[in-house]
């Protein structure tokens, strides 16, 4: 009988705890969770982009071409 009583008591406590638990109690909780979730998602996205960039640059055998910066001055040509 003790085992049944203990099991029933645990089930009652668990259902009571789950029914009373409110994860978000106000609008500010929802907003702060959304901001935090967006921040974490952006950090993960940036890390993934950096890893992709590093893998693509390290795997290629070609040297990166240098782009000319500025305007070419033809008056300096002989």
N, C-alpha and C positions, 0 to 999 in steps of 0.2 A: 504494500500500500504506500510505503514511503516513496518508492520510485515513481509511482503515478502522481502523487502529490507534488513531488519536486519537478517532474516534467510539466505538469499543469501550471505550476507557479512560474517556471521559466518561460513558458509560452505566453502567459499573461503579461509578464514583465516586458518581453520582447515586443508584443503587439502594442503595449502601452507606450513604449519608447518610440516605436516607429510611427504611431499615430500622432504623437505630440511633436515630433521633430519637424521643424520648418527650416529648410535650408536657407531660403531668402526671406528675411523678415521685413524688409523694406525695399523701396525702389532703389535706394543708394547701394544696397547689397547687390542688386542685379546689375546696376551700372558699373560698380567697381569690378565685379566678376567679368563683365563683358570687356572692359578696358584691359584687365589683366590677361584675359584670353587672347585678345587681339595683339597685345604686346608680345606674348610668348609665341604666337603664330608668326609674327613678323621676324622675330629673332631666328626662329627655325628656318623660315624661308631664306633669310640672308645667309645662314650657315650652309644651307643646301646650294645656294647659288655660288658661294665661294668654293665649295668642294667641286662643283661642276667646272668652274673656271680653272681651278688648279689641275684637275684631271685632264681637261682638254689641252691645256698649255704644256703640261709635262709629257703627255703621250705623243704629241706631234714632233716630228724630226725637223721640221722647217723652222728656221729662225724667223722671228717676227720682223716684218718689214717696217722700216722707219718711214714715217710720213714727214714730208717737208712742212715746216711751219713758217708761215709768213709769206711774203710776196717775193718772187724772184726778181732781182734787179738786173735787167738786161744791159744797163749802161756800164756795168762793171766787166762785161764780157769783152775780150780783146777783138 
